[in-house]
Amino acid sequence: MNVYVIYKFNDSEKVNSLLNEYKRKDSTHALNFFMFNKDHSKSFWHRKAKEKMIKSNLVVYFYSDEQSRKTKNVKWELNLANSLKKRIYICDIGSQLNSSTMNKFAKDIFGTDYSEELLNIAKYKIFHENDFYGILESEVKWNIEDDVISKDFDKTKLSEKEYYELLLNEYKIMVDTSEKLMERRHNTSNLYMTLCAALVAAVGASFAFDNWWAVGYISLGVGIVFIFLANNWRACLKAYEMNNQGKFAVINAIEKILPVNLFDSEYRYNTKNGIKSYSSREKILPMIFMGIGILLIIFAIVMVILLSLSILK
C-alpha cells in the first residue's frame, strides 16, 4: 500500500522515527511511504508530489502544532490531497487534538464544517501516534471479500432462498451500475469523436478560402485544440476505467458467494485467448488525435515560415 506522507520539515526527525518503527513492525513489507526532504524543494517537487499522490492509496498528515498546517508546502499538499479526493488520515504527534477542536481544524484545512452531513468524517479521522500503526495495518489487511457482506447483517433471520434472492438483487444492481458507467464512457468517446471530426472538417474547409495564411492559422488552432481534447479524453477514459475496476471487484466478490462466476470466468477466458476488451482499443483513439494535432501544429508552423519567406503566395 502506497502512503503519501505530509509533514513540516521541523518534524522530520520525529516523523522519520515513527515511519522506521512502522516499517520494522510491517513484516509483510506492504507499506511504501513517500515523503519529501529539504532537497526536493530545490527542484520541481510539485509535479513529482502530484504524481506520487495520485498513485497513493492513502495520505497521512503528521500534525504537530498550529503552525504546522500554516506552512506553505503543507497547505499546498493538503489542498492537493483534498482536490484528488484522497482519504486523509491525521496522525497527532504532540498537539493532543480532540473532538472539540476537530471542527475548526477541518474547516480551516478542508474548507468545510466537520459537522456537515456531506463530509465523510472517516476520511479526515484523527489518530494518535501510538495507535496509528494499527490503523495502517488494518488498511493493508483489508480485503473486499471480507467486507462485501455487512458484518451487522444477520443471515439467520432469512431462509436460504431469501438470502440468495437478496444477494442476487444486490448483484444485479452492481452489474446495472457498471453497464451504465460503460454506456456513459461510450457516450463520452462519441462526443469527443464528433468534436474531432468537426475540427478535421474545419481544416479541410479552410483550403476553400484560397488563403494560405488562413489555412495555417486554422491548422494551428485546431492542432492545439486537438491536443487539449485528447488529454481530457484520455483522462476521462482513465477515470471511467478506475471506477469500473472497483465495481467489478465488488461483482467478483459477490460471485464467489453465488453458485456461478460469470464475469470472472469471462475475464479469464478472454485473458487466456488474448482477447482485448473494447476499452483497451478505445484508449488508442485519443493518442491518434493527439498525433494528428501535433502534425497540424508542425504543418502550420512550416506554412507560416514558408509564407514569411514568400515561397507560398
Secondary structure as a PSIPRED ss2 file (coil, helix, strand):
# PSIPRED VFORMAT (PSIPRED V4.0)

   1 M C   1.000  0.000  0.000
   2 N E   0.000  0.000  1.000
   3 V E   0.000  0.000  1.000
   4 Y E   0.000  0.000  1.000
   5 V E   0.000  0.000  1.000
   6 I E   0.000  0.000  1.000
   7 Y C   1.000  0.000  0.000
   8 K C   1.000  0.000  0.000
   9 F H   0.000  1.000  0.000
  10 N H   0.000  1.000  0.000
  11 D H   0.000  1.000  0.000
  12 S H   0.000  1.000  0.000
  13 E H   0.000  1.000  0.000
  14 K H   0.000  1.000  0.000
  15 V H   0.000  1.000  0.000
  16 N H   0.000  1.000  0.000
  17 S H   0.000  1.000  0.000
  18 L H   0.000  1.000  0.000
  19 L H   0.000  1.000  0.000
  20 N H   0.000  1.000  0.000
  21 E H   0.000  1.000  0.000
  22 Y H   0.000  1.000  0.000
  23 K H   0.000  1.000  0.000
  24 R H   0.000  1.000  0.000
  25 K H   0.000  1.000  0.000
  26 D C   1.000  0.000  0.000
  27 S C   1.000  0.000  0.000
  28 T C   1.000  0.000  0.000
  29 H C   1.000  0.000  0.000
  30 A C   1.000  0.000  0.000
  31 L C   1.000  0.000  0.000
  32 N E   0.000  0.000  1.000
  33 F E   0.000  0.000  1.000
  34 F E   0.000  0.000  1.000
  35 M C   1.000  0.000  0.000
  36 F C   1.000  0.000  0.000
  37 N C   1.000  0.000  0.000
  38 K H   0.000  1.000  0.000
  39 D H   0.000  1.000  0.000
  40 H H   0.000  1.000  0.000
  41 S H   0.000  1.000  0.000
  42 K H   0.000  1.000  0.000
  43 S C   1.000  0.000  0.000
  44 F C   1.000  0.000  0.000
  45 W H   0.000  1.000  0.000
  46 H H   0.000  1.000  0.000
  47 R H   0.000  1.000  0.000
  48 K H   0.000  1.000  0.000
  49 A H   0.000  1.000  0.000
  50 K H   0.000  1.000  0.000
  51 E H   0.000  1.000  0.000
  52 K H   0.000  1.000  0.000
  53 M H   0.000  1.000  0.000
  54 I H   0.000  1.000  0.000
  55 K H   0.000  1.000  0.000
  56 S C   1.000  0.000  0.000
  57 N C   1.000  0.000  0.000
  58 L E   0.000  0.000  1.000
  59 V E   0.000  0.000  1.000
  60 V E   0.000  0.000  1.000
  61 Y E   0.000  0.000  1.000
  62 F E   0.000  0.000  1.000
  63 Y E   0.000  0.000  1.000
  64 S C   1.000  0.000  0.000
  65 D C   1.000  0.000  0.000
  66 E C   1.000  0.000  0.000
  67 Q C   1.000  0.000  0.000
  68 S H   0.000  1.000  0.000
  69 R H   0.000  1.000  0.000
  70 K H   0.000  1.000  0.000
  71 T C   1.000  0.000  0.000
  72 K H   0.000  1.000  0.000
  73 N H   0.000  1.000  0.000
  74 V H   0.000  1.000  0.000
  75 K H   0.000  1.000  0.000
  76 W H   0.000  1.000  0.000
  77 E H   0.000  1.000  0.000
  78 L H   0.000  1.000  0.000
  79 N H   0.000  1.000  0.000
  80 L H   0.000  1.000  0.000
  81 A H   0.000  1.000  0.000
  82 N H   0.000  1.000  0.000
  83 S H   0.000  1.000  0.000
  84 L C   1.000  0.000  0.000
  85 K C   1.000  0.000  0.000
  86 K C   1.000  0.000  0.000
  87 R C   1.000  0.000  0.000
  88 I E   0.000  0.000  1.000
  89 Y E   0.000  0.000  1.000
  90 I E   0.000  0.000  1.000
  91 C E   0.000  0.000  1.000
  92 D E   0.000  0.000  1.000
  93 I C   1.000  0.000  0.000
  94 G C   1.000  0.000  0.000
  95 S C   1.000  0.000  0.000
  96 Q C   1.000  0.000  0.000
  97 L C   1.000  0.000  0.000
  98 N C   1.000  0.000  0.000
  99 S H   0.000  1.000  0.000
 100 S H   0.000  1.000  0.000
 101 T H   0.000  1.000  0.000
 102 M H   0.000  1.000  0.000
 103 N H   0.000  1.000  0.000
 104 K H   0.000  1.000  0.000
 105 F H   0.000  1.000  0.000
 106 A H   0.000  1.000  0.000
 107 K H   0.000  1.000  0.000
 108 D H   0.000  1.000  0.000
 109 I H   0.000  1.000  0.000
 110 F H   0.000  1.000  0.000
 111 G C   1.000  0.000  0.000
 112 T C   1.000  0.000  0.000
 113 D C   1.000  0.000  0.000
 114 Y C   1.000  0.000  0.000
 115 S C   1.000  0.000  0.000
 116 E C   1.000  0.000  0.000
 117 E C   1.000  0.000  0.000
 118 L C   1.000  0.000  0.000
 119 L C   1.000  0.000  0.000
 120 N C   1.000  0.000  0.000
 121 I H   0.000  1.000  0.000
 122 A H   0.000  1.000  0.000
 123 K H   0.000  1.000  0.000
 124 Y H   0.000  1.000  0.000
 125 K C   1.000  0.000  0.000
 126 I E   0.000  0.000  1.000
 127 F E   0.000  0.000  1.000
 128 H E   0.000  0.000  1.000
 129 E H   0.000  1.000  0.000
 130 N H   0.000  1.000  0.000
 131 D H   0.000  1.000  0.000
 132 F H   0.000  1.000  0.000
 133 Y H   0.000  1.000  0.000
 134 G H   0.000  1.000  0.000
 135 I H   0.000  1.000  0.000
 136 L H   0.000  1.000  0.000
 137 E H   0.000  1.000  0.000
 138 S H   0.000  1.000  0.000
 139 E H   0.000  1.000  0.000
 140 V H   0.000  1.000  0.000
 141 K H   0.000  1.000  0.000
 142 W C   1.000  0.000  0.000
 143 N C   1.000  0.000  0.000
 144 I H   0.000  1.000  0.000
 145 E H   0.000  1.000  0.000
 146 D H   0.000  1.000  0.000
 147 D H   0.000  1.000  0.000
 148 V C   1.000  0.000  0.000
 149 I C   1.000  0.000  0.000
 150 S C   1.000  0.000  0.000
 151 K C   1.000  0.000  0.000
 152 D C   1.000  0.000  0.000
 153 F C   1.000  0.000  0.000
 154 D C   1.000  0.000  0.000
 155 K H   0.000  1.000  0.000
 156 T H   0.000  1.000  0.000
 157 K H   0.000  1.000  0.000
 158 L C   1.000  0.000  0.000
 159 S C   1.000  0.000  0.000
 160 E H   0.000  1.000  0.000
 161 K H   0.000  1.000  0.000
 162 E H   0.000  1.000  0.000
 163 Y H   0.000  1.000  0.000
 164 Y H   0.000  1.000  0.000
 165 E H   0.000  1.000  0.000
 166 L H   0.000  1.000  0.000
 167 L H   0.000  1.000  0.000
 168 L H   0.000  1.000  0.000
 169 N H   0.000  1.000  0.000
 170 E H   0.000  1.000  0.000
 171 Y H   0.000  1.000  0.000
 172 K H   0.000  1.000  0.000
 173 I H   0.000  1.000  0.000
 174 M H   0.000  1.000  0.000
 175 V H   0.000  1.000  0.000
 176 D H   0.000  1.000  0.000
 177 T H   0.000  1.000  0.000
 178 S H   0.000  1.000  0.000
 179 E H   0.000  1.000  0.000
 180 K H   0.000  1.000  0.000
 181 L H   0.000  1.000  0.000
 182 M H   0.000  1.000  0.000
 183 E H   0.000  1.000  0.000
 184 R H   0.000  1.000  0.000
 185 R H   0.000  1.000  0.000
 186 H H   0.000  1.000  0.000
 187 N H   0.000  1.000  0.000
 188 T H   0.000  1.000  0.000
 189 S H   0.000  1.000  0.000
 190 N H   0.000  1.000  0.000
 191 L H   0.000  1.000  0.000
 192 Y H   0.000  1.000  0.000
 193 M H   0.000  1.000  0.000
 194 T H   0.000  1.000  0.000
 195 L H   0.000  1.000  0.000
 196 C H   0.000  1.000  0.000
 197 A H   0.000  1.000  0.000
 198 A H   0.000  1.000  0.000
 199 L H   0.000  1.000  0.000
 200 V H   0.000  1.000  0.000
 201 A H   0.000  1.000  0.000
 202 A H   0.000  1.000  0.000
 203 V H   0.000  1.000  0.000
 204 G H   0.000  1.000  0.000
 205 A H   0.000  1.000  0.000
 206 S H   0.000  1.000  0.000
 207 F H   0.000  1.000  0.000
 208 A H   0.000  1.000  0.000
 209 F H   0.000  1.000  0.000
 210 D C   1.000  0.000  0.000
 211 N C   1.000  0.000  0.000
 212 W H   0.000  1.000  0.000
 213 W H   0.000  1.000  0.000
 214 A H   0.000  1.000  0.000
 215 V H   0.000  1.000  0.000
 216 G H   0.000  1.000  0.000
 217 Y H   0.000  1.000  0.000
 218 I H   0.000  1.000  0.000
 219 S H   0.000  1.000  0.000
 220 L H   0.000  1.000  0.000
 221 G H   0.000  1.000  0.000
 222 V H   0.000  1.000  0.000
 223 G H   0.000  1.000  0.000
 224 I H   0.000  1.000  0.000
 225 V H   0.000  1.000  0.000
 226 F H   0.000  1.000  0.000
 227 I H   0.000  1.000  0.000
 228 F H   0.000  1.000  0.000
 229 L H   0.000  1.000  0.000
 230 A H   0.000  1.000  0.000
 231 N H   0.000  1.000  0.000
 232 N H   0.000  1.000  0.000
 233 W H   0.000  1.000  0.000
 234 R H   0.000  1.000  0.000
 235 A H   0.000  1.000  0.000
 236 C H   0.000  1.000  0.000
 237 L H   0.000  1.000  0.000
 238 K H   0.000  1.000  0.000
 239 A H   0.000  1.000  0.000
 240 Y H   0.000  1.000  0.000
 241 E H   0.000  1.000  0.000
 242 M H   0.000  1.000  0.000
 243 N H   0.000  1.000  0.000
 244 N H   0.000  1.000  0.000
 245 Q H   0.000  1.000  0.000
 246 G H   0.000  1.000  0.000
 247 K H   0.000  1.000  0.000
 248 F H   0.000  1.000  0.000
 249 A H   0.000  1.000  0.000
 250 V H   0.000  1.000  0.000
 251 I H   0.000  1.000  0.000
 252 N H   0.000  1.000  0.000
 253 A H   0.000  1.000  0.000
 254 I H   0.000  1.000  0.000
 255 E H   0.000  1.000  0.000
 256 K C   1.000  0.000  0.000
 257 I C   1.000  0.000  0.000
 258 L C   1.000  0.000  0.000
 259 P C   1.000  0.000  0.000
 260 V C   1.000  0.000  0.000
 261 N C   1.000  0.000  0.000
 262 L H   0.000  1.000  0.000
 263 F H   0.000  1.000  0.000
 264 D H   0.000  1.000  0.000
 265 S H   0.000  1.000  0.000
 266 E H   0.000  1.000  0.000
 267 Y H   0.000  1.000  0.000
 268 R H   0.000  1.000  0.000
 269 Y H   0.000  1.000  0.000
 270 N H   0.000  1.000  0.000
 271 T H   0.000  1.000  0.000
 272 K H   0.000  1.000  0.000
 273 N C   1.000  0.000  0.000
 274 G C   1.000  0.000  0.000
 275 I C   1.000  0.000  0.000
 276 K C   1.000  0.000  0.000
 277 S C   1.000  0.000  0.000
 278 Y H   0.000  1.000  0.000
 279 S H   0.000  1.000  0.000
 280 S H   0.000  1.000  0.000
 281 R H   0.000  1.000  0.000
 282 E H   0.000  1.000  0.000
 283 K C   1.000  0.000  0.000
 284 I H   0.000  1.000  0.000
 285 L H   0.000  1.000  0.000
 286 P H   0.000  1.000  0.000
 287 M H   0.000  1.000  0.000
 288 I H   0.000  1.000  0.000
 289 F H   0.000  1.000  0.000
 290 M H   0.000  1.000  0.000
 291 G H   0.000  1.000  0.000
 292 I H   0.000  1.000  0.000
 293 G H   0.000  1.000  0.000
 294 I H   0.000  1.000  0.000
 295 L H   0.000  1.000  0.000
 296 L H   0.000  1.000  0.000
 297 I H   0.000  1.000  0.000
 298 I H   0.000  1.000  0.000
 299 F H   0.000  1.000  0.000
 300 A H   0.000  1.000  0.000
 301 I H   0.000  1.000  0.000
 302 V H   0.000  1.000  0.000
 303 M H   0.000  1.000  0.000
 304 V H   0.000  1.000  0.000
 305 I H   0.000  1.000  0.000
 306 L H   0.000  1.000  0.000
 307 L H   0.000  1.000  0.000
 308 S H   0.000  1.000  0.000
 309 L C   1.000  0.000  0.000
 310 S C   1.000  0.000  0.000
 311 I C   1.000  0.000  0.000
 312 L C   1.000  0.000  0.000
 313 K C   1.000  0.000  0.000
